[in-house]
Amino acid sequence: MQILASDTPKIIFLGDSPLAAVFLISTFYYFVTKLLCFFNIYQINFIRLLAR
């Protein structure tokens, strides 16, 4: 936590740490998949509404 609290920008810290980069990518990927899943459900419901 001391590294994050220091004056050095977080981007440089993340660039130095491969683990942090992997965490960032995985989190981004997780949110993207969640959004895609949400839009998919919304689309299916919209199609069902039109099909009535």
PDB file of N, CA, C and O in Angstrom, chain B, residues numbered from 101:
ATOM      1  N   MET B 101       0.818  -1.214   0.000  1.00  0.00           N
ATOM      2  CA  MET B 101       0.000   0.000   0.000  1.00  0.00           C
ATOM      3  C   MET B 101       0.854   1.267   0.000  1.00  0.00           C
ATOM      4  O   MET B 101       0.411   2.318  -0.463  1.00  0.00           O
ATOM      5  N   GLN B 102       2.068   1.165   0.515  1.00  0.00           N
ATOM      6  CA  GLN B 102       2.965   2.328   0.573  1.00  0.00           C
ATOM      7  C   GLN B 102       3.335   2.813  -0.832  1.00  0.00           C
ATOM      8  O   GLN B 102       3.491   4.013  -1.057  1.00  0.00           O
ATOM      9  N   ILE B 103       3.473   1.881  -1.767  1.00  0.00           N
ATOM     10  CA  ILE B 103       3.840   2.240  -3.147  1.00  0.00           C
ATOM     11  C   ILE B 103       2.705   3.057  -3.775  1.00  0.00           C
ATOM     12  O   ILE B 103       2.951   4.055  -4.452  1.00  0.00           O
ATOM     13  N   LEU B 104       1.452   2.619  -3.539  1.00  0.00           N
ATOM     14  CA  LEU B 104       0.294   3.323  -4.084  1.00  0.00           C
ATOM     15  C   LEU B 104       0.121   4.701  -3.453  1.00  0.00           C
ATOM     16  O   LEU B 104      -0.323   5.645  -4.107  1.00  0.00           O
ATOM     17  N   ALA B 105       0.482   4.803  -2.161  1.00  0.00           N
ATOM     18  CA  ALA B 105       0.313   6.058  -1.425  1.00  0.00           C
ATOM     19  C   ALA B 105       1.383   7.094  -1.767  1.00  0.00           C
ATOM     20  O   ALA B 105       1.204   8.281  -1.491  1.00  0.00           O
ATOM     21  N   SER B 106       2.496   6.657  -2.365  1.00  0.00           N
ATOM     22  CA  SER B 106       3.592   7.575  -2.687  1.00  0.00           C
ATOM     23  C   SER B 106       3.204   8.557  -3.795  1.00  0.00           C
ATOM     24  O   SER B 106       2.166   8.412  -4.439  1.00  0.00           O
ATOM     25  N   ASP B 107       4.067   9.564  -4.001  1.00  0.00           N
ATOM     26  CA  ASP B 107       3.791  10.627  -4.967  1.00  0.00           C
ATOM     27  C   ASP B 107       3.892  10.189  -6.430  1.00  0.00           C
ATOM     28  O   ASP B 107       3.387  10.876  -7.317  1.00  0.00           O
ATOM     29  N   THR B 108       4.539   9.054  -6.683  1.00  0.00           N
ATOM     30  CA  THR B 108       4.673   8.581  -8.062  1.00  0.00           C
ATOM     31  C   THR B 108       3.296   8.240  -8.634  1.00  0.00           C
ATOM     32  O   THR B 108       2.461   7.663  -7.938  1.00  0.00           O
ATOM     33  N   PRO B 109       3.059   8.594  -9.896  1.00  0.00           N
ATOM     34  CA  PRO B 109       1.758   8.303 -10.514  1.00  0.00           C
ATOM     35  C   PRO B 109       1.447   6.808 -10.538  1.00  0.00           C
ATOM     36  O   PRO B 109       2.344   5.974 -10.669  1.00  0.00           O
ATOM     37  N   LYS B 110       0.170   6.488 -10.408  1.00  0.00           N
ATOM     38  CA  LYS B 110      -0.258   5.092 -10.354  1.00  0.00           C
ATOM     39  C   LYS B 110       0.010   4.357 -11.665  1.00  0.00           C
ATOM     40  O   LYS B 110       0.220   3.144 -11.666  1.00  0.00           O
ATOM     41  N   ILE B 111       0.005   5.094 -12.788  1.00  0.00           N
ATOM     42  CA  ILE B 111       0.232   4.476 -14.097  1.00  0.00           C
ATOM     43  C   ILE B 111       1.635   3.873 -14.168  1.00  0.00           C
ATOM     44  O   ILE B 111       1.818   2.764 -14.671  1.00  0.00           O
ATOM     45  N   ILE B 112       2.627   4.618 -13.655  1.00  0.00           N
ATOM     46  CA  ILE B 112       4.015   4.147 -13.641  1.00  0.00           C
ATOM     47  C   ILE B 112       4.124   2.902 -12.758  1.00  0.00           C
ATOM     48  O   ILE B 112       4.805   1.938 -13.109  1.00  0.00           O
ATOM     49  N   PHE B 113       3.443   2.938 -11.605  1.00  0.00           N
ATOM     50  CA  PHE B 113       3.440   1.793 -10.689  1.00  0.00           C
ATOM     51  C   PHE B 113       2.839   0.563 -11.361  1.00  0.00           C
ATOM     52  O   PHE B 113       3.365  -0.543 -11.239  1.00  0.00           O
ATOM     53  N   LEU B 114       1.733   0.770 -12.071  1.00  0.00           N
ATOM     54  CA  LEU B 114       1.066  -0.333 -12.761  1.00  0.00           C
ATOM     55  C   LEU B 114       1.928  -0.869 -13.899  1.00  0.00           C
ATOM     56  O   LEU B 114       1.923  -2.068 -14.181  1.00  0.00           O
ATOM     57  N   GLY B 115       2.672   0.031 -14.554  1.00  0.00           N
ATOM     58  CA  GLY B 115       3.573  -0.372 -15.626  1.00  0.00           C
ATOM     59  C   GLY B 115       4.716  -1.232 -15.107  1.00  0.00           C
ATOM     60  O   GLY B 115       5.188  -2.125 -15.809  1.00  0.00           O
ATOM     61  N   ASP B 116       5.164  -0.968 -13.880  1.00  0.00           N
ATOM     62  CA  ASP B 116       6.254  -1.731 -13.277  1.00  0.00           C
ATOM     63  C   ASP B 116       5.788  -3.089 -12.763  1.00  0.00           C
ATOM     64  O   ASP B 116       6.573  -4.034 -12.684  1.00  0.00           O
ATOM     65  N   SER B 117       4.503  -3.179 -12.413  1.00  0.00           N
ATOM     66  CA  SER B 117       3.982  -4.412 -11.832  1.00  0.00           C
ATOM     67  C   SER B 117       3.144  -5.204 -12.834  1.00  0.00           C
ATOM     68  O   SER B 117       2.063  -4.757 -13.218  1.00  0.00           O
ATOM     69  N   PRO B 118       3.626  -6.379 -13.264  1.00  0.00           N
ATOM     70  CA  PRO B 118       2.851  -7.198 -14.205  1.00  0.00           C
ATOM     71  C   PRO B 118       1.555  -7.730 -13.592  1.00  0.00           C
ATOM     72  O   PRO B 118       0.554  -7.902 -14.287  1.00  0.00           O
ATOM     73  N   LEU B 119       1.586  -7.985 -12.291  1.00  0.00           N
ATOM     74  CA  LEU B 119       0.413  -8.504 -11.587  1.00  0.00           C
ATOM     75  C   LEU B 119      -0.727  -7.486 -11.612  1.00  0.00           C
ATOM     76  O   LEU B 119      -1.887  -7.842 -11.819  1.00  0.00           O
ATOM     77  N   ALA B 120      -0.383  -6.228 -11.400  1.00  0.00           N
ATOM     78  CA  ALA B 120      -1.379  -5.153 -11.431  1.00  0.00           C
ATOM     79  C   ALA B 120      -1.982  -5.004 -12.826  1.00  0.00           C
ATOM     80  O   ALA B 120      -3.181  -4.764 -12.974  1.00  0.00           O
ATOM     81  N   ALA B 121      -1.136  -5.149 -13.844  1.00  0.00           N
ATOM     82  CA  ALA B 121      -1.599  -5.067 -15.230  1.00  0.00           C
ATOM     83  C   ALA B 121      -2.581  -6.196 -15.540  1.00  0.00           C
ATOM     84  O   ALA B 121      -3.611  -5.975 -16.177  1.00  0.00           O
ATOM     85  N   VAL B 122      -2.256  -7.398 -15.088  1.00  0.00           N
ATOM     86  CA  VAL B 122      -3.123  -8.563 -15.276  1.00  0.00           C
ATOM     87  C   VAL B 122      -4.452  -8.344 -14.556  1.00  0.00           C
ATOM     88  O   VAL B 122      -5.513  -8.651 -15.099  1.00  0.00           O
ATOM     89  N   PHE B 123      -4.392  -7.821 -13.351  1.00  0.00           N
ATOM     90  CA  PHE B 123      -5.594  -7.522 -12.568  1.00  0.00           C
ATOM     91  C   PHE B 123      -6.479  -6.506 -13.286  1.00  0.00           C
ATOM     92  O   PHE B 123      -7.698  -6.666 -13.350  1.00  0.00           O
ATOM     93  N   LEU B 124      -5.851  -5.458 -13.824  1.00  0.00           N
ATOM     94  CA  LEU B 124      -6.573  -4.417 -14.559  1.00  0.00           C
ATOM     95  C   LEU B 124      -7.266  -4.993 -15.785  1.00  0.00           C
ATOM     96  O   LEU B 124      -8.439  -4.713 -16.028  1.00  0.00           O
ATOM     97  N   ILE B 125      -6.540  -5.798 -16.557  1.00  0.00           N
ATOM     98  CA  ILE B 125      -7.081  -6.407 -17.775  1.00  0.00           C
ATOM     99  C   ILE B 125      -8.240  -7.346 -17.443  1.00  0.00           C
ATOM    100  O   ILE B 125      -9.276  -7.324 -18.108  1.00  0.00           O
ATOM    101  N   SER B 126      -8.058  -8.171 -16.409  1.00  0.00           N
ATOM    102  CA  SER B 126      -9.097  -9.124 -16.011  1.00  0.00           C
ATOM    103  C   SER B 126     -10.352  -8.409 -15.519  1.00  0.00           C
ATOM    104  O   SER B 126     -11.469  -8.835 -15.814  1.00  0.00           O
ATOM    105  N   THR B 127     -10.167  -7.320 -14.766  1.00  0.00           N
ATOM    106  CA  THR B 127     -11.300  -6.527 -14.281  1.00  0.00           C
ATOM    107  C   THR B 127     -12.042  -5.890 -15.449  1.00  0.00           C
ATOM    108  O   THR B 127     -13.272  -5.911 -15.497  1.00  0.00           O
ATOM    109  N   PHE B 128     -11.290  -5.323 -16.390  1.00  0.00           N
ATOM    110  CA  PHE B 128     -11.871  -4.714 -17.589  1.00  0.00           C
ATOM    111  C   PHE B 128     -12.652  -5.754 -18.390  1.00  0.00           C
ATOM    112  O   PHE B 128     -13.775  -5.497 -18.824  1.00  0.00           O
ATOM    113  N   TYR B 129     -12.051  -6.926 -18.583  1.00  0.00           N
ATOM    114  CA  TYR B 129     -12.679  -8.026 -19.323  1.00  0.00           C
ATOM    115  C   TYR B 129     -13.965  -8.472 -18.636  1.00  0.00           C
ATOM    116  O   TYR B 129     -14.971  -8.733 -19.295  1.00  0.00           O
ATOM    117  N   TYR B 130     -13.925  -8.559 -17.303  1.00  0.00           N
ATOM    118  CA  TYR B 130     -15.092  -8.953 -16.505  1.00  0.00           C
ATOM    119  C   TYR B 130     -16.248  -7.978 -16.713  1.00  0.00           C
ATOM    120  O   TYR B 130     -17.388  -8.393 -16.923  1.00  0.00           O
ATOM    121  N   PHE B 131     -15.947  -6.678 -16.654  1.00  0.00           N
ATOM    122  CA  PHE B 131     -16.986  -5.660 -16.836  1.00  0.00           C
ATOM    123  C   PHE B 131     -17.551  -5.683 -18.251  1.00  0.00           C
ATOM    124  O   PHE B 131     -18.753  -5.501 -18.446  1.00  0.00           O
ATOM    125  N   VAL B 132     -16.680  -5.907 -19.245  1.00  0.00           N
ATOM    126  CA  VAL B 132     -17.117  -5.982 -20.648  1.00  0.00           C
ATOM    127  C   VAL B 132     -18.079  -7.154 -20.840  1.00  0.00           C
ATOM    128  O   VAL B 132     -19.127  -7.002 -21.467  1.00  0.00           O
ATOM    129  N   THR B 133     -17.723  -8.323 -20.299  1.00  0.00           N
ATOM    130  CA  THR B 133     -18.581  -9.504 -20.429  1.00  0.00           C
ATOM    131  C   THR B 133     -19.912  -9.292 -19.714  1.00  0.00           C
ATOM    132  O   THR B 133     -20.958  -9.710 -20.212  1.00  0.00           O
ATOM    133  N   LYS B 134     -19.879  -8.642 -18.544  1.00  0.00           N
ATOM    134  CA  LYS B 134     -21.111  -8.344 -17.804  1.00  0.00           C
ATOM    135  C   LYS B 134     -22.019  -7.427 -18.619  1.00  0.00           C
ATOM    136  O   LYS B 134     -23.231  -7.634 -18.685  1.00  0.00           O
ATOM    137  N   LEU B 135     -21.418  -6.410 -19.238  1.00  0.00           N
ATOM    138  CA  LEU B 135     -22.177  -5.477 -20.071  1.00  0.00           C
ATOM    139  C   LEU B 135     -22.779  -6.186 -21.279  1.00  0.00           C
ATOM    140  O   LEU B 135     -23.943  -5.965 -21.613  1.00  0.00           O
ATOM    141  N   LEU B 136     -21.993  -7.036 -21.935  1.00  0.00           N
ATOM    142  CA  LEU B 136     -22.474  -7.786 -23.094  1.00  0.00           C
ATOM    143  C   LEU B 136     -23.630  -8.697 -22.706  1.00  0.00           C
ATOM    144  O   LEU B 136     -24.614  -8.803 -23.438  1.00  0.00           O
ATOM    145  N   CYS B 137     -23.513  -9.353 -21.558  1.00  0.00           N
ATOM    146  CA  CYS B 137     -24.560 -10.234 -21.042  1.00  0.00           C
ATOM    147  C   CYS B 137     -25.830  -9.434 -20.778  1.00  0.00           C
ATOM    148  O   CYS B 137     -26.925  -9.869 -21.135  1.00  0.00           O
ATOM    149  N   PHE B 138     -25.690  -8.276 -20.161  1.00  0.00           N
ATOM    150  CA  PHE B 138     -26.823  -7.401 -19.856  1.00  0.00           C
ATOM    151  C   PHE B 138     -27.535  -6.959 -21.131  1.00  0.00           C
ATOM    152  O   PHE B 138     -28.763  -7.001 -21.209  1.00  0.00           O
ATOM    153  N   PHE B 139     -26.758  -6.535 -22.131  1.00  0.00           N
ATOM    154  CA  PHE B 139     -27.334  -6.086 -23.400  1.00  0.00           C
ATOM    155  C   PHE B 139     -28.007  -7.236 -24.133  1.00  0.00           C
ATOM    156  O   PHE B 139     -29.025  -7.041 -24.797  1.00  0.00           O
ATOM    157  N   ASN B 140     -27.447  -8.430 -24.017  1.00  0.00           N
ATOM    158  CA  ASN B 140     -28.017  -9.621 -24.633  1.00  0.00           C
ATOM    159  C   ASN B 140     -29.399  -9.907 -24.057  1.00  0.00           C
ATOM    160  O   ASN B 140     -30.341 -10.161 -24.808  1.00  0.00           O
ATOM    161  N   ILE B 141     -29.529  -9.869 -22.736  1.00  0.00           N
ATOM    162  CA  ILE B 141     -30.801 -10.098 -22.046  1.00  0.00           C
ATOM    163  C   ILE B 141     -31.809  -9.023 -22.459  1.00  0.00           C
ATOM    164  O   ILE B 141     -32.974  -9.326 -22.717  1.00  0.00           O
ATOM    165  N   TYR B 142     -31.363  -7.785 -22.521  1.00  0.00           N
ATOM    166  CA  TYR B 142     -32.213  -6.658 -22.912  1.00  0.00           C
ATOM    167  C   TYR B 142     -32.728  -6.845 -24.338  1.00  0.00           C
ATOM    168  O   TYR B 142     -33.903  -6.604 -24.615  1.00  0.00           O
ATOM    169  N   GLN B 143     -31.848  -7.276 -25.235  1.00  0.00           N
ATOM    170  CA  GLN B 143     -32.187  -7.510 -26.634  1.00  0.00           C
ATOM    171  C   GLN B 143     -33.229  -8.618 -26.761  1.00  0.00           C
ATOM    172  O   GLN B 143     -34.195  -8.478 -27.512  1.00  0.00           O
ATOM    173  N   ILE B 144     -33.039  -9.714 -26.036  1.00  0.00           N
ATOM    174  CA  ILE B 144     -33.968 -10.848 -26.059  1.00  0.00           C
ATOM    175  C   ILE B 144     -35.352 -10.400 -25.585  1.00  0.00           C
ATOM    176  O   ILE B 144     -36.360 -10.747 -26.200  1.00  0.00           O
ATOM    177  N   ASN B 145     -35.403  -9.643 -24.510  1.00  0.00           N
ATOM    178  CA  ASN B 145     -36.668  -9.129 -23.982  1.00  0.00           C
ATOM    179  C   ASN B 145     -37.349  -8.196 -24.977  1.00  0.00           C
ATOM    180  O   ASN B 145     -38.573  -8.216 -25.112  1.00  0.00           O
ATOM    181  N   PHE B 146     -36.569  -7.387 -25.667  1.00  0.00           N
ATOM    182  CA  PHE B 146     -37.092  -6.454 -26.669  1.00  0.00           C
ATOM    183  C   PHE B 146     -37.689  -7.215 -27.851  1.00  0.00           C
ATOM    184  O   PHE B 146     -38.752  -6.852 -28.355  1.00  0.00           O
ATOM    185  N   ILE B 147     -37.000  -8.275 -28.291  1.00  0.00           N
ATOM    186  CA  ILE B 147     -37.485  -9.117 -29.392  1.00  0.00           C
ATOM    187  C   ILE B 147     -38.786  -9.814 -28.986  1.00  0.00           C
ATOM    188  O   ILE B 147     -39.717  -9.896 -29.787  1.00  0.00           O
ATOM    189  N   ARG B 148     -38.855 -10.308 -27.772  1.00  0.00           N
ATOM    190  CA  ARG B 148     -40.066 -10.950 -27.251  1.00  0.00           C
ATOM    191  C   ARG B 148     -41.231  -9.962 -27.216  1.00  0.00           C
ATOM    192  O   ARG B 148     -42.371 -10.316 -27.514  1.00  0.00           O
ATOM    193  N   LEU B 149     -40.926  -8.729 -26.850  1.00  0.00           N
ATOM    194  CA  LEU B 149     -41.941  -7.676 -26.798  1.00  0.00           C
ATOM    195  C   LEU B 149     -42.498  -7.402 -28.198  1.00  0.00           C
ATOM    196  O   LEU B 149     -43.702  -7.204 -28.366  1.00  0.00           O
ATOM    197  N   LEU B 150     -41.617  -7.394 -29.196  1.00  0.00           N
ATOM    198  CA  LEU B 150     -42.027  -7.167 -30.585  1.00  0.00           C
ATOM    199  C   LEU B 150     -42.801  -8.362 -31.146  1.00  0.00           C
ATOM    200  O   LEU B 150     -43.695  -8.197 -31.977  1.00  0.00           O
ATOM    201  N   ALA B 151     -42.453  -9.554 -30.689  1.00  0.00           N
ATOM    202  CA  ALA B 151     -43.064 -10.785 -31.201  1.00  0.00           C
ATOM    203  C   ALA B 151     -44.511 -10.985 -30.731  1.00  0.00           C
ATOM    204  O   ALA B 151     -45.249 -11.779 -31.314  1.00  0.00           O
ATOM    205  N   ARG B 152     -44.909 -10.275 -29.693  1.00  0.00           N
ATOM    206  CA  ARG B 152     -46.267 -10.433 -29.158  1.00  0.00           C
ATOM    207  C   ARG B 152     -47.346 -10.072 -30.171  1.00  0.00           C
ATOM    208  O   ARG B 152     -48.535 -10.156 -29.864  1.00  0.00           O
TER     209      ARG B 152
END
